[in-house]
Amino acid sequence: MVSKLTELPATIRTFLALNPDAEACAALRRYRQRLLTMPWARDVKWTAEANLHLTIRFLGEIDTAAYAALVAWLETALRQPEAPGSLDLEMTEPRVFPSPRQPRAIACLVAATPGLTALAALAEAGAQHLGLSPADKPFRGHVTLGRLRASRTSGIRLEITPALTRWRADTLVLYRSDLQPDGPRYTALQQFALAGSFSH
């Protein structure tokens, strides 16, 4: 895990996320493998298995000073008693996201528990502490399995039985995202334990 500022470029593309636990990873792999057999699979840019995550707040390009300030702010905020503790999450089967009428991605939705909502609000406060613009849409937890190409706007039939996968998250991760021709490469820069008392 990178932590020294001297090892980072002048600016880095970053986001905050939760990683799926073993059970959720297994479910996501099964869903991904099945969806890859669908007749429309070529119209989707699929997320690599290693990159599957639940984004809490996309931060975009920040410089090393902002990175250091964010790390210090999160370390302090997440140590407070009222900060979110470990989260018990529930993830749905894959669905068209954000809706069948506006198909932009295939994603598993994650229910908005009070603890998850509190964590998203805390991440938003951290972003605004850096002077970033407020998020342009309300937080809606989901794990993106793939993004539909612009040419595909209809005819997506998932044919997957509704199901819920339980998922326990106890660490918030600050990721660096490097865009590559074959897809983004994510590197964990910092990990923050969710150790507060607000976990429901």
Kinemage of the C-alpha trace (Angstrom):
@kinemage 1
@onewidth
@group {chain A} dominant
@subgroup {mainchain}
@vectorlist {calphas} color= white
{ca met a 1} P 0.000 0.000 0.000
{ca val a 2} L 1.459 3.363 -1.063
{ca ser a 3} L 1.610 5.945 1.723
{ca lys a 4} L 4.673 8.107 1.040
{ca leu a 5} L 3.908 11.333 -0.796
{ca thr a 6} L 7.288 11.129 -2.541
{ca glu a 7} L 6.102 7.979 -4.324
{ca leu a 8} L 3.076 9.704 -5.868
{ca pro a 9} L 2.872 11.848 -9.029
{ca ala a 10} L 1.905 15.508 -8.732
{ca thr a 11} L -1.772 14.682 -9.226
{ca ile a 12} L -3.663 11.436 -8.820
{ca arg a 13} L -7.128 10.285 -9.871
{ca thr a 14} L -8.802 8.941 -6.753
{ca phe a 15} L -11.971 7.504 -5.236
{ca leu a 16} L -13.187 6.061 -1.935
{ca ala a 17} L -14.688 2.576 -1.952
{ca leu a 18} L -15.657 -0.549 -0.054
{ca asn a 19} L -14.376 -3.904 -1.248
{ca pro a 20} L -16.728 -6.912 -1.410
{ca asp a 21} L -15.979 -9.657 1.108
{ca ala a 22} L -15.354 -13.285 0.077
{ca glu a 23} L -19.050 -14.193 -0.181
{ca ala a 24} L -19.895 -11.095 -2.213
{ca cys a 25} L -16.854 -11.638 -4.470
{ca ala a 26} L -18.006 -15.185 -5.202
{ca ala a 27} L -21.519 -14.005 -6.057
{ca leu a 28} L -20.188 -11.238 -8.311
{ca arg a 29} L -17.963 -13.711 -10.168
{ca arg a 30} L -20.904 -16.047 -10.754
{ca tyr a 31} L -23.083 -13.211 -12.037
{ca arg a 32} L -20.309 -11.898 -14.272
{ca gln a 33} L -19.619 -15.332 -15.788
{ca arg a 34} L -23.300 -15.848 -16.566
{ca leu a 35} L -23.781 -12.395 -18.058
{ca leu a 36} L -20.794 -12.873 -20.348
{ca thr a 37} L -22.799 -15.587 -22.143
{ca met a 38} L -25.701 -13.258 -22.956
{ca pro a 39} L -26.245 -12.395 -26.657
{ca trp a 40} L -25.738 -8.689 -25.918
{ca ala a 41} L -22.527 -9.197 -23.872
{ca arg a 42} L -20.368 -7.653 -26.621
{ca asp a 43} L -22.242 -4.391 -26.177
{ca val a 44} L -20.947 -4.081 -22.607
{ca lys a 45} L -17.523 -2.958 -21.402
{ca trp a 46} L -17.128 -5.422 -18.528
{ca thr a 47} L -15.412 -4.560 -15.248
{ca ala a 48} L -12.410 -6.765 -14.505
{ca glu a 49} L -13.047 -9.073 -11.555
{ca ala a 50} L -10.171 -7.505 -9.609
{ca asn a 51} L -11.757 -4.053 -9.993
{ca leu a 52} L -15.231 -4.822 -8.594
{ca his a 53} L -16.040 -2.457 -5.728
{ca leu a 54} L -18.682 -0.201 -4.199
{ca thr a 55} L -17.759 3.432 -4.856
{ca ile a 56} L -18.539 5.678 -1.898
{ca arg a 57} L -17.230 8.928 -3.426
{ca phe a 58} L -15.370 9.592 -6.664
{ca leu a 59} L -12.876 12.400 -6.031
{ca gly a 60} L -11.227 12.835 -9.408
{ca glu a 61} L -7.812 14.447 -9.824
{ca ile a 62} L -6.280 15.755 -6.595
{ca asp a 63} L -2.745 16.915 -5.859
{ca thr a 64} L -0.455 15.506 -3.175
{ca ala a 65} L -1.306 18.250 -0.704
{ca ala a 66} L -5.020 17.478 -1.035
{ca tyr a 67} L -4.265 13.768 -0.726
{ca ala a 68} L -2.400 14.314 2.540
{ca ala a 69} L -5.174 16.596 3.852
{ca leu a 70} L -7.853 14.027 2.968
{ca val a 71} L -5.994 11.184 4.679
{ca ala a 72} L -5.584 13.244 7.864
{ca trp a 73} L -9.244 14.345 7.776
{ca leu a 74} L -10.558 10.807 7.290
{ca glu a 75} L -8.312 9.355 9.990
{ca thr a 76} L -9.698 11.880 12.465
{ca ala a 77} L -13.331 11.664 11.333
{ca leu a 78} L -13.461 7.864 11.346
{ca arg a 79} L -12.031 7.674 14.873
{ca gln a 80} L -14.965 9.608 16.302
{ca pro a 81} L -17.473 7.525 18.317
{ca glu a 82} L -20.342 8.617 16.073
{ca ala a 83} L -18.506 7.522 12.913
{ca pro a 84} L -19.737 4.433 11.023
{ca gly a 85} L -18.549 1.081 12.296
{ca ser a 86} L -18.575 -2.219 10.402
{ca leu a 87} L -21.435 -2.348 7.912
{ca asp a 88} L -23.763 -5.259 7.260
{ca leu a 89} L -24.800 -4.780 3.642
{ca glu a 90} L -27.179 -6.530 1.258
{ca met a 91} L -26.478 -6.702 -2.462
{ca thr a 92} L -29.054 -7.584 -5.118
{ca glu a 93} L -28.701 -9.648 -8.259
{ca pro a 94} L -27.561 -7.710 -11.370
{ca arg a 95} L -29.967 -5.097 -12.677
{ca val a 96} L -29.999 -2.488 -15.424
{ca phe a 97} L -28.687 0.731 -13.860
{ca pro a 98} L -29.837 3.371 -13.159
{ca ser a 99} L -33.122 2.105 -14.662
{ca pro a 100} L -34.415 0.073 -17.645
{ca arg a 101} L -35.482 3.343 -19.277
{ca gln a 102} L -31.976 4.769 -18.896
{ca pro a 103} L -29.705 1.761 -19.379
{ca arg a 104} L -26.112 2.831 -18.777
{ca ala a 105} L -24.694 -0.085 -16.818
{ca ile a 106} L -25.288 -3.534 -15.377
{ca ala a 107} L -24.913 -3.360 -11.599
{ca cys a 108} L -25.768 -5.069 -8.336
{ca leu a 109} L -27.525 -2.604 -6.043
{ca val a 110} L -26.543 -2.221 -2.390
{ca ala a 111} L -29.314 -1.233 0.012
{ca ala a 112} L -28.966 2.173 1.658
{ca thr a 113} L -28.690 1.260 5.335
{ca pro a 114} L -28.306 4.120 7.828
{ca gly a 115} L -24.649 3.170 8.332
{ca leu a 116} L -23.864 3.186 4.619
{ca thr a 117} L -25.698 6.472 4.165
{ca ala a 118} L -23.688 7.940 7.056
{ca leu a 119} L -20.432 6.764 5.490
{ca ala a 120} L -21.377 8.314 2.142
{ca ala a 121} L -22.203 11.588 3.925
{ca leu a 122} L -18.869 11.491 5.742
{ca ala a 123} L -17.015 10.909 2.455
{ca glu a 124} L -18.938 13.787 0.887
{ca ala a 125} L -17.925 16.037 3.783
{ca gly a 126} L -14.312 15.002 3.264
{ca ala a 127} L -14.518 15.856 -0.434
{ca gln a 128} L -15.961 19.261 0.301
{ca his a 129} L -13.268 19.782 2.966
{ca leu a 130} L -10.826 19.631 0.063
{ca gly a 131} L -12.830 22.248 -1.825
{ca leu a 132} L -14.306 19.817 -4.350
{ca ser a 133} L -17.719 20.529 -5.827
{ca pro a 134} L -20.666 18.731 -4.190
{ca ala a 135} L -21.657 15.416 -5.742
{ca asp a 136} L -23.964 16.014 -8.712
{ca lys a 137} L -26.402 13.233 -7.744
{ca pro a 138} L -27.539 11.523 -4.535
{ca phe a 139} L -25.542 8.507 -3.392
{ca arg a 140} L -26.974 5.216 -4.657
{ca gly a 141} L -24.869 2.223 -3.688
{ca his a 142} L -24.048 -0.241 -6.461
{ca val a 143} L -21.289 -2.486 -7.791
{ca thr a 144} L -20.833 -1.970 -11.528
{ca leu a 145} L -20.354 -5.213 -13.464
{ca gly a 146} L -20.176 -3.479 -16.828
{ca arg a 147} L -21.049 -0.328 -18.733
{ca leu a 148} L -23.204 -0.396 -21.832
{ca arg a 149} L -21.698 0.974 -24.993
{ca ala a 150} L -23.462 3.986 -26.499
{ca ser a 151} L -24.826 1.885 -29.355
{ca arg a 152} L -26.887 -0.307 -26.995
{ca thr a 153} L -29.933 1.500 -25.604
{ca ser a 154} L -32.514 -1.278 -25.309
{ca gly a 155} L -33.108 -5.014 -25.431
{ca ile a 156} L -31.162 -5.912 -22.299
{ca arg a 157} L -32.733 -8.988 -20.669
{ca leu a 158} L -30.861 -10.256 -17.626
{ca glu a 159} L -32.991 -13.325 -16.821
{ca ile a 160} L -31.458 -13.755 -13.358
{ca thr a 161} L -33.493 -14.849 -10.340
{ca pro a 162} L -33.807 -12.121 -7.675
{ca ala a 163} L -31.428 -12.784 -4.790
{ca leu a 164} L -29.736 -10.999 -1.907
{ca thr a 165} L -26.099 -11.491 -0.933
{ca arg a 166} L -25.048 -10.398 2.552
{ca trp a 167} L -21.784 -8.526 2.780
{ca arg a 168} L -19.804 -7.233 5.753
{ca ala a 169} L -17.537 -4.235 5.226
{ca asp a 170} L -15.150 -2.968 7.873
{ca thr a 171} L -12.615 -0.957 5.848
{ca leu a 172} L -12.872 2.151 3.677
{ca val a 173} L -10.225 2.244 0.941
{ca leu a 174} L -8.761 5.267 -0.815
{ca tyr a 175} L -7.863 4.141 -4.337
{ca arg a 176} L -5.721 5.597 -7.071
{ca ser a 177} L -7.111 5.023 -10.573
{ca asp a 178} L -4.771 4.973 -13.562
{ca leu a 179} L -6.508 4.870 -16.933
{ca gln a 180} L -4.946 2.352 -19.312
{ca pro a 181} L -5.861 1.333 -22.904
{ca asp a 182} L -7.121 -2.039 -21.633
{ca gly a 183} L -9.060 -0.543 -18.710
{ca pro a 184} L -8.387 1.272 -15.440
{ca arg a 185} L -5.826 0.008 -12.949
{ca tyr a 186} L -6.663 0.544 -9.282
{ca thr a 187} L -4.094 0.815 -6.489
{ca ala a 188} L -5.041 0.994 -2.804
{ca leu a 189} L -3.290 4.015 -1.290
{ca gln a 190} L -4.763 4.022 2.211
{ca gln a 191} L -7.146 1.907 4.251
{ca phe a 192} L -9.299 3.247 7.084
{ca ala a 193} L -10.914 0.989 9.667
{ca leu a 194} L -14.624 1.508 10.220
{ca ala a 195} L -14.509 1.376 13.997
{ca gly a 196} L -17.147 3.858 15.154
{ca ser a 197} L -20.325 2.960 16.987
{ca phe a 198} L -22.805 3.790 14.197
{ca ser a 199} L -23.102 0.594 12.188
{ca his a 200} L -26.801 0.013 11.459
